[in-house]
Amino acid sequence: MPSEPNVPTNPVPRSVPTNPVLEELPSYFTQTLNDALERGSLVDFSVGDPHEPTPGFIRQALVDALTPQSSYPSAAGQPALRRAVAEWVARRHGVSVDPDTQVLATAGSKEAIFHLPLAVVDPGGMRRRVLWGEPGYPIYDRGTRFAGGLSDPVTLRAEDGWRLELGDLGPDRLQGASIAWVNYPHNPTGAAVDLDYYRQQVAVAREHGLLLASDECYQEIWFDQPAPSVLEACDGDLTGVIAVVSLSKRSGMTGYRSGALIGDAALLARLRRLRVTTGSGSPDFVQAAATAAWGDQGHVDERRSVFGAKRAVLLAFFEQTGIEVSGSDATFFLWFRAPGGDDAAYGQALIDAGILATPGRSFGPGGTGWMRLALVPTVEACRAAVERWQAAIADGRLPV
Ligand SMILES: Cc1ncc(COP(=O)(O)O)c(C=O)c1O
């Protein structure tokens, strides 16, 4: 009998190596939220992606810019877009910036925040740390770790108005860091700061040779007084300072992906070089829509008043029930203490009552005991949620 031909057997499949940073990423409350959403009929205050339509003139600008031929977008952003951003900075903040050297277009602020440490952090150096406040937006941490830096979260507290005060950290911690992220108006607490706050942080950052990176993506969602920018606190010298801005919240353009970095020209020159490699420029038709959006302030004021109306409904309810609200000066988030003290348990009880909110611990351990509401549902849906909430309190399903 001829022997069986020597057929090579397939090697046993092995999984490819994994970046340990990816494996370490915490899984957020998202799965629980998704499971709850699948059950339907919930009023959803969980994700910060409001449903108000993008203004018609912005959509039209995108359509008008669709060309028969498609080309790669420029990494730095179209000159017209950078000019529109510079003009907005001048109008809104009274600061003059050079659109050629002090503005860089980005595909929203998330990727800009994620990529920034790649241009700043030396993974083998003495200043590997990146400071950021927690509870907070998780991308400061993730961008740092994927860039080989050390994430150094600073716990924020209600009694400090959820402010990250660099001056309280001590020289060793400051001099071991290359970037300090601040984010006001703040996600998740909605806390706002004044110009003096920025002046102090700029002074500390400069004294210790840190980049002060200010995530200002909620800057246009204010209620009592316009939120200032770090750019106003620099007396015309933007060295060592960068502001990250976005059209997502300002203009209802989360799906378009457009924002900008504004500040230190030397750093932006480095980022330009980096961003040629990352390939993260927005398509040209999005950049045209973004140019139109930065040029108009009326739609921003209208959006602000819509969020103001939703906010008033919920704040009146909190006041009437005695639920403690903290921060919540600006942004479309409301931040309140979980009655009973356990945010995860309260989040679950709220789901059972037909309302979806995010337990504060999803934004870091410093958020434990707190809850975040994103004012995403319509005003009518906010009223319906309040009725459900009141009914669940009345029959003892929710503590107060
Ligand atoms: C604090 C903060 N920064 C940045 C972003 C990213 O926004 P975008 O990438 O849409 O500009 C978000 C999104 O929710 C955020 O909450």
The ligand as an ORCA input file, in Angstrom:
! r2SCAN-3c Opt
* xyz 0 1
  C     -14.276     65.958     27.632
  C     -14.379     65.500     26.228
  N     -13.380     65.781     25.398
  C     -13.419     65.376     24.114
  C     -14.493     64.677     23.621
  C     -14.469     64.234     22.186
  O     -15.368     64.887     21.410
  P     -15.226     64.988     19.830
  O     -14.183     63.982     19.418
  O     -16.564     64.619     19.301
  O     -14.789     66.364     19.528
  C     -15.564     64.364     24.440
  C     -16.693     63.590     23.924
  O     -17.651     63.278     24.545
  C     -15.506     64.786     25.796
  O     -16.494     64.521     26.649
*
